[in-house]
Amino acid sequence: MKICKLAFYHIVMSKDTINLAIIGIIKTPWLTPNNMPIQPAGAKNVKGTIVLNESYVKGLKNLEEFSHIILIYQLHLMGW
């Protein structure tokens, strides 16, 4: 399987700026936008992996108690 790495972020906002700090990556089978689904229904049986930087792992304690998580990500390593 080919792996695409997408970063996800810790967001810090002030009155005038929004700063994003990479806190991990998302691995998927897509290396380019070609054939990449734009909606979850298009990737029904496709698996991805979230790799979180070690310093943020404690913040996921009891995550399994939630039905959904929201990831904010940027497709900056897709090879456009």
Stockholm file with secondary structure:
# STOCKHOLM 1.0

chainA/1-80         MKICKLAFYHIVMSKDTINLAIIGIIKTPWLTPNNMPIQPAGAKNVKGTIVLNESYVKGLKNLEEFSHIILIYQLHLMGW
#=GR chainA/1-80 SS CCCEEEEEEEEEECSSCEEEEEEEEEEESCSSSTTCCSSGGGGTTCCCEEEECGGGGGGGTTGGGCSCCCCCEECTTSCC
#=GC SS_cons        CCCEEEEEEEEEECSSCEEEEEEEEEEESCSSSTTCCSSGGGGTTCCCEEEECGGGGGGGTTGGGCSCCCCCEECTTSCC
//
